[in-house]
Amino acid sequence: MDIIRVQGLTRDYGAVRALRGVDITIAGGGQIVGLLGPNGAGKTTLVEILEGLRTRTAGSVEVLGLDPAHRPEVLRARLGVQLQATAFIPELTVRETLKLYGALYPRALAPAAMLPEVDLVDKANARVSTLSGGQKQRLALAMAMLHEPDLFILDEPTSGLDPIARRQIHEILKKLRAAGKTILISSHYLDEIETLADRVIILRAGEIVADGTPMELVARAAGRSTIWFSVEGAEVTPEDFLPGSDFEGRDGDLLRYGTSDPTLAVMQLADALRASNSRLQDLRLKRPTLEDLYVQLISAAPVDGPHALNATAR
C-alpha cells in the first residue's frame, strides 16, 4: 500500500506558483525519505498540504488512503507531525506537557512510557522553559510519537542544534524506522539526509528535480573525486604517477590528484607502485557527495520568468 500518493499537485499564492505538478509516491514500511530544497522551493507548502494544514490549488493527494482536504482531523490522528517551530507552554513540566498533548488523542502512551524513548527521564519534572534547544526538540518529537502514528512528517527536526543534539535525534529516528515507521523529513542539512535517508527527493522552484537513493543521486553528480596518497621509495615524478589524473599539488606529505574516474586512478596507482618498487604509506579518497549534486541542480534553477518564486512562496 502506498502511504503517500501525490499526482499533479499545484499550489498558487496569487500570481506565484509554489508547486507545479508535483508527483510523489511513497510506499509503506520502515524508511526515511528526505525532502531537500532551498528556501522558496515549496517544501513547507508540500508538507503542510500533506498534513491538511494548507489546501491545494489542483491535483490529487492521498495520505494513508485519506484526502487531507476532507476531514483533516481524521488524518491528523494518524500522523506524527513536528513543525519547524513548536509552541510550548513554558510553565508546564515535561511530564505535564506530554500528558496535556496525549489528552488530545483517543489513545496515547503515558508520559512514563515515552520519556525513555527520547532520553528525557531526568527532565520529567523540569519546566519546559529550562530545557536546552536539543531537549525541546526531543520533547517535540515525543509529542509527535505519543499516539503511535502510522506516518511521521518532520519539518527541520534538527534545525539549530549542535552536532551532539542532532545525533540524539538521529538515533530516535533510526529506532522508529527499525520499528517499521515511515518518516518524511524536510531538512537543510544535506549530510544529515545523505546519512539517514533511504530515499531523497529534491525540490527546485516547485518541481521535483531528483528522486532516488542517496547512492543513486550521488552517482549523478558531475563533480570530480580527489585522491591523496603518500609513497615511500618512488622514483617517478608526481606529475607522472597517475597519467589519467591531474596532479594538483601537495598537502603536507600527501600528493593530491583530481580525477573523474577514481576506479581507474586506484588501478593506475597500484601499477605505479609495482613498477617503481615503492610502498604506499597513506591513501585517502573523497568522492562527489549529495551536496555536489544538490549544488548543481539548484544552481540551474530559473531565476526569473512566470514561474519564479518570491518570498511569499514557502
N, C-alpha and C positions, 0 to 999 in steps of 0.2 A: 504493500500500500504506500502511495506517495503521501508524505506528511505535509508537504507544501507543493502546490501546483499553481503557477502563475503564468498567464498567457496574455500577450498583448497589453500589458499593464502600462497605462498612461496616466500621468497626473500633471495638471496645469495649475499654475498660480497666475491668474490673469493671462497676460501675453507670454509668460515664461513657462516652458515645458520642462518640468523637472525630471520626469520619467518618460521614456519614449519607446513604447512597445517592448517592455521587458518580459522575457520568458525564462522561468526558472522551475525546475522540478527537483525536489529533494525527497529521496526515499526514506522510510523509517529505518530504525536500527541505530545502534550506537555509533555516532560520528560527530565530528566537529566541522562545521562549514564556516569558513572565514569570509567576511564581506569587506572588501577594500575599496578605497576610492578617495580622492581629495575632497576638501570642503566644497560643497556645491554639487557633488556628483549625483546626489539623490539617495544616499544610503539611509539617512534618517527618515526621509519620506517613505521609502520602501518598507523599512522596519515598522513604521507606525501604521502603514496600511495593513501589513500582516497582523498587527496586534489589534486592529479595529479602532485605533485612535484617530485615524485620518481616512477620509473617503477617497476613492479613485475617480478619475475622470472617464476612463474607458478601460476595457479588458476584463478578464475574469481572474478571481483569486479564490483559492481554497486552502484552508489551513486546518489540518486534522479533519478533513472532509466537510468543513463548515465554511460559509462565506462570512468573512469578518464584518461585512457591511450589514448583515442581518443578525440581529440579536447578539451583538458582540459580547455581552456579558456571559453567554453560554461558553463561548470560545475562551474568554479570559480565565474561566475557572479551570481550564486545561492547559494554560500557558504559564510558564515561569518567566517573568519579564523583569529585566533590570534596565532602567532608563539611564541616560547619560548622567543625570543628577537625581539623587533620591532625597525627598523631603522628609527628614526625620523630625520627631518631636524631641527636642534636645533634653527636656526634663525627665523623660522616661528612661528606665534602665533598659539594658539589652533584653533581659528576660521579659519585661513588660511590653517592649516593642514587638517581640515575636508573638506574645500572647494576643496583643491587640490585632495584629495583621492576620493571625491564624483564625480569629473570630469572623473574618470576612468570608471564609470559605466553609462549605458544608462539612468538609473533612480536612483536618490539618494535623501535622505532627506536633507533639508537645515541645515547648522550648527545650526541655531537658534532653530530648532526643536529637534536636537539631544543633545545639551548641557544640557538641564534639565534632560534628561534620565540618564546621567552619572554624574550629580552633578558637572558640570564644568562651569556653567553660569558665576560665578565670575572670572573665569580664561580665558574667551573667548579671551581677548587681551593680555594675558601673553605669553611670548615666551616659547616654549617647554623646552628650556634649564633651565628654572627656576622652572619647576614642580618637585614635590616630586615623589618618586617611585610609590606611590599609585595613584597619579594623572596621571602619564604616563600610568599606566596600564588601568585606566578608559578611557583615550584617545584612547589607542589601541583597547579597547573593542568598543568604539564608532565608530572607523574606520571599525570594523567588522560588525557593525549594520547599517551603513549608507544606504546600498542598500536594506534593509529589506529582508535578505536572508531566504531561507527555512530551512537551516540547519547550526548550528554553530559547529565548531571544534576548541576547545581551548586547547592549549598546555601549561600547567603550568601557568594559568592566574593569580595566586596569589603568584607566587614564589618570595620569599624575602620580602614580605610585612609584616607589623606589623598587629596584630590582628584586629585593627580598620579598616585599609585599606582592609584587607581580607573580613571583614564583609560587607563593602560597595560593593565590587564586588559580594558577595553572594546575596545581595538584588537585584542587577541588573539581575543576572541570574534567580532568582526566578520570577521576573516580566516577563522575556522572556518565561519561562516555562508556566506561567499563561496565556500568550498570545498564547499558542499553539505551541511554537517552540521546536524543538528537539535540545539538546545540548550534544555533546560528549566532555568530559573533561579529559585530561590526567593530572595527579597530583601525587605528592609525599606526600600530606597531607592526611593521612588516616581519621583523624577526620573530615576533610572538606568533603570528599567523603561520609563518613558514614552519615553525617548530610544532605547533599544536594541531593545525588543521589537517583533516583528511582531504578536504576539497577547498578550493579558493575561487571566489567569484570577484572579479574586478569591475567596478562601475566607473564609467567616464562620461561626463556630460549627459547623464540619464540613460546610458546604454551599457549593456554588458560587452566588454571588450576582451575578456578572458575568463575561462571557466575550466578547471581541471584540478588534478592533484598538484601539490607543490612541485613534485619532481617533473611532472609533465610541463608545467609552466616555466620552470627554470630551464628546461631543455629548449624552450623557445627563445630564451634570452640571447641577444646578439653580442653580449659582452665577451671579452677575451679573458682567458684564465691566466693566472700568474703562477709561475713556478720559482721557488727559491731552493737552492741547494749549495752545499759546500763539499769539496772533494779534497782528498789528500793524495799527492803524487801525480797530479795531472800535468801532462806536458803540452796540452793543446791550449790555445788562447780561448778566453771566454766567448769571444765572438764566433768561434768555430765549433764550440762544444755541441750546440744544438742547431744544426743548419736550418731546420724548419721553423725556428722560433726567433724572436727578436731579443737580443741582449739589451737590457735596459739599465744595467749598472750594478752596483754593489750595495748591499745593506749589511754593513759590518763584514763578517766573514762569508756572507751568503751572496751568491751570484743570483741576479734576478732576471727572469725572462718572461716575455709576454707571448702567448700563443693562442690560436683559435682551435687547436687540436691537441688538448693535453694528453690524450692517449698516445698519439704519435710522439710527442715530446718525451714522455716517460720511456718509450721503447728506444728512442734515439739516445737518451741518457744512458740506458743500460748498455747499448752498443759502444758508446764512447768510453764508458768505464772499463769495459773489457779490452777495447783497442788500446787504451792508454795505460793499462795495468795500474789503474788508480782505485782508490777506495772511497765510497760515499760516506760522508760524515753526518750530513743533515739533509733532509728533503721536506719541503712544505709545498702545498698546492692549494690555491684559492680559485674555485670555480665561480662562474656567474651566479648570482643569488636571485631570489624572488624580487628583491629591491631593484636589481638591474632591469628586469623585465618591466616592473611597475613604472620605473622612470621612463623607459622607452615608450610605453603605452600612454602614460599621462602627458608626456611631452608632445605627443602627437594630437592632443585634444584640440578641437576647434575653439578659437578664442573670440570669434565674432560670428555674425550671421543669425538667422532666425531662431536657431536652437541654442544660442549661447545662454548660459545660466548667469544670473546675478545673485546678489546676496539674499534675495527672498527665496531662492530655491535651496532646500536643505538636503 
